[in-house]
Amino acid sequence: MYSRFAKPLLFRLDAERAHHFTIRGAAVLGRVPLVTGVAASALRPDPALTQTLWGRAYRSPLGLAAGLDKNAEAVPVFTALGFGFVEVGTVTPRPQPGNPLPRLYRLPPDDALINRMGFNNGGTGRMARHLTGQRHAPVWVNIGKNKDTPNDAAAQDYLDAVRSLYRHAEGFVINVSSPNTPGLRSLQAADELTRLVGTVLDEVWTLRPSLPVLVKLSPDMDEQDFAASVQAMQAVGVSGVVVSNTTLDRTGLTHPNRDEAGGLSGRPLTRRSTALVAAAYRLTGGTLPIVGVGGIFSAQDAYDKIRAGASLVELYTALVYGGPGLPARINADLAALLRRDGFTHVSEAVGVDAR
């Protein structure tokens, strides 16, 4: 039904207008607890996919990536679709409008999106209000710095976000890898990253010691810098790494929108992000949980990242092209792939291709 009816209508709208229309509709639907509760209970978790990480139960390794629900407006709906967890944000301490319009572009032949949103969001206060409602899966909060905050003061923005939201989150993801905030990516150099993340970790361990803190890395670092950042994160004590954010690479794209500035997500990132997951797994000896993100459109895509070393995976762009039934389909197909290969549980497949 999505492909035949809803998608053609949404794709007639400007990409960002369609995005806001979808979020607002989901937010309204989420105010009816009976609807989302029934939907969530109808999706029975497969025991082969259920796992416990950082003391929390995840009914599926498949999560929703940050960027779709920036203000956590539609959490009840997204957590009822079959996702094992949902990552909201990126949120900054103070509200900000983001970059000038237009700033979001579809590339249908490439199964891709380009965005240069620039951390547009309503701030941590607004998100805190939204996160007091119903949810059916763990919710992580992706945090960033305000655009007008200089890098040498960035740590304070991340601390302010943690202090505002630690009661409402089941995890934090530190975003230092978006290409759409000037200078942000320089924070993911090993030395800078160690100082920033160490400061955030100290605060989280003081406020709520059990809360996992992960770091999201760029796919555009060279091999040496990527290795240095991953190893620095393991040494400083992060709970995991998210691999990876959007890319500036435009290799192989066919749609005219390929020339737009911003971060590319979707199918063109599939192989690169999977290779980086495997690299991170080998660098850490499989001792640090990895979340694989980038170009997941099917259970096979998710399975490839799991076999490369990801304990959890996330998607976003595929939901735009595949619709709300996609998470449930991927869960069912992923369980079938595990059983085909003789695995009784998803954890048994983590990293088998990277060892």
N, C-alpha and C positions, 0 to 999 in steps of 0.2 A: 504493500500500500504506500509506503514511503516513496519508493522509486517511481511508482506510477502517478501518484497524486501530489503528495506534499513537496517532494524534491523539485519537480518542475516549477511549482509556484514560488518556492523559496529562491530558486536560482534565477527567477525573473527580477528579483530585488537586488539592489546593491548588496555586496557581501556583508558589510557591517550592519546594514539595516536588517538583513535577514537574521544575522546573529542576535541582535537586540530583540527582534520579534520573538525568536525562539526562546531566549532566556526569560523574557517577560511572561510568555505563555507557560513555561515550565514553572516559573515562580508562582503564578496564580494557581496552577494545578497542585503545587506542593502545599498550598494552604488547606487542602482537603485531606487530612491525615488518613481517612478511610481508604481513599483511592491509592495513595502510595503504599500504605500498609498492606493492602490486598495484593498489589503488584509485587511487592518485595517478598511476601510469603509464598506467592505462586512460583517463584524461582528457587527451587530447592537446591541448596549447594551440593555439588558432587564431592564426596569424601576425598576423591583423588586430587581435588584442586584446593581443598581447605588446608591452611597452614597457620602456624603461630609464629610471628616475628615481633621482637621487642616486647613480648608479653601481650600482644594483641592478636586477635583472631582475624584472619583474612579469608573470606569464603571463596575467593578466587584470586589468582595472581594478576588478574587484569584490572587496571585502574584507569581513571580518567585523568588525563594530563592537565597541568595548569594552563590557563589562558582562555578556557571556554567560559567558566563561571568565575569571573574575576572578583566579584563581590560576595560570593557564596549566597546568591539569591535563590538558586534552584536546587540546593543540596538534597531535600527530600526526594525529588524526582530522580536526580542522577544516581543517588545511592539505592534507588529501587529498580534500576534497569538491569542489574546483574553485575555491576562493577564490584570488585572486592574492596575497593577504596576509591576515594575521590580527592584530587588535589585542587584546591581553589587558589585564586590569586592569579598573577602576582599582585600583592597588596603592599602599599607603602604607608608609612605612618600618617602622612597628611594626604588628603585628596588631591588628585591632579588630573587634568584633562587629557594628558597624553599628547601625541603628535597631531599635526593638522590633518584634516580629512582631504581626500580619501587615503586610507591606510591599511586596507585589507583587500586582498585580491584572490580570486579563484583561478586555478589553472587546470580545468577539467581534463584535458588530454593527458596531463602529467600526474593526475591524482594528487594535486598539491595545493598549498596555500602560500601566499607571501603576506606577511604582516609587518608593519612598522608602528604598532600601536603605541609604544612608549609608556608602558605601565599606567594606562588609564584606569583609574579606580576611585572608589569613594572613601578610601582611607580605612585604617584599622577600626575606628569607632563604628563605622557602618557595618563592617564585616562582623564585628563582635555581636551586634544586634541580630544579624541574620543567623549566626551559628548557635543561637539558643533554641532553635526549633528541632523538629523531628529529623532523625537520620537513621539509615539502615546499614551503614558501613562506616569504617573509620574515615575521618576527614583530615587530610594534611593541609597545611597552610604554606604557600609559597610566598616568601617575603623578599622585598627589595628595598632599594634606597630611592628617595625622591630625586627627581632629575636635577634640582637646584642644590642638592647637597654635595659638596666637594668630596672627592674620594678619601681625603685625609680625615673627614668627619663621618664617613659612611657607617662605621661601626655603631654610632649612636642611633642611626635610623633602624638598623637591624635589632638593636636592643629595645628600642621603643616598640617595635612591632611585636617582639616576643612578650614584653610586659603587658601589652594590650590583649593578647590573644592566647596566652599559654593555658588558660582555663578552658578554652573552647576547642583546642586542636588535639588531634591524636598524633601529630608529628609536624615538624617544620622542615621546609626545604629552603636553603639559602640560595638565592638566585644571583649569581655573579656572572652569568654567561649570556644574557640577552644581548643581541646586537643592536637594539633599538634605543638604549640609553647611553649617550656619549660617555666614553671612558670606563663604563662598567666592567667590560671584559678584562681590563688591566688588573682588576682585583683577584682574578683567578690564577695569577702567577704564584708559584709555590710560597714564597715568603709573605706576600701580601695576604694570601688566602689563609695561611697558618695563623697570622695575627688576628684577622677578622673572625675566623671560625672559632679560634680559641676563646676569644672574648664572648661570643654568642654562647658557646658551650658552657662556659663558667656561669653565665646568667641562667641558662635553662636548668643546669644541674642544681642551682640554688632554689629556683622557683618550683620545679617539678622534675626531679631526677629521672623519672621513668620515661620521659618524653623523648622519642627519637629525633635526632637532627641529621638531615642529609644535605648534601651539597650537589647542585646541578651544574654540570660542566658543558663546555662548548664542543661541538664536533670539528671546529676549525683550528684547534691547536695542532702544532706539529707533534710528532711522536715523542720527542724528548720532553717538551713542555707538558704534554698530557701525562706522561709517566711521572714527572716530578710532582704535578698537582695531585694525582691519585695517591702517590706514596706519602705526600705531606698530609693528606686528609686522613689516611689510615694512622699515621703517627700521632696526629693531634687528638684522635679519638672520636671521629664522627661515627654515626650509626650506619651510614651507607652513602653511596654516591648514585646520582641520577645521570644516566648517559643516554641521550644527550639533548641539548637544546636545539634550536633552529640553526640553520647554516646560511652562510653568505654565498656558498658555491652555487653556480647556475649550470653546471655541466649537464648536457643532454636534454635540457628543457626545450619544449616546442611551442608553448603558448606565448602570444605576444606579451602577456603580463610578466614574462620572465625578466624583463628589464627594469621592473619596479624595484626600488630599494626596500630592504627589510630582510627579515629572517624567513627562510624557506622551510616548510614542513611538509610531511607526506611521503609518498612513494619514493621520490628521489633520494631520501635519507635512509632508506631501509638498510642497504648493505653497509654503508659507512657506520651507522649507529651500532649495528650488530657486530662489526669488526671491533669497534671501540669497547663494547661490552666484553668481548673475549679478551681484549688487551687488559682491561681493568681487572678481570678475573685472574688472569695469569700474574699480573703485577702484585695482587694482594694474596695470592695463593688460595683464593676461594674463601678467605676468612672474613671478608667485608661484604655485606649484602649489596647487591647492585640492582637498580631499577632501570630496565631497558626501555628507551623511548625513541621513536622515530620510524615512521613508515609501516606501522602495524595495521594491516587491512584484513587479515585473516588469521585463523588459528595457526596456520603454518608459519606466518610471520612471527607470531608470539612465541611459538615453539622453538623457532630458530634462535631467538634471543635467550630463551630459557636454557637451551642446550649450549649456548655461548657463555652462559654464566649469570644470567639475570634470575633473581629470586622472584621479582615482580616485574611487570611490564605496564606501560601506559599507552593510550592512544588519544587522539583529539581529531586530527584531520579526517581520519576514516569515518568518524561519526557524522561529519558534514556530508560525506558522499554516501555513506551506507545506512544512516538513519538509526533510530533508537532501538531497533531490534538486533543491532550488531553485537552488543556485548553478550547477550544470551546465546547467539549463534556461535560466537568464538569460544565461549565456555564449553558448550556441548562438543564442538569439534576438537577442542584441545584435549578434553578428557579421552576422546576416541583415539587421538594420536598417541597419547601416553600408553593406552592399553595395547594399541597395535605394536608398540615397540617394547612391550613387556614391563613397563613401569607401573607400579601400583600407586605411586604418589608423585606429585609434581616435583617435590624436593629431590627425588632420585635422578631427575633429568638435568638438574642445574649444573651447567659447566661440563657436561660429558664430551662436548666437542672442543673444549678449550684446554683439557688436561693434557 
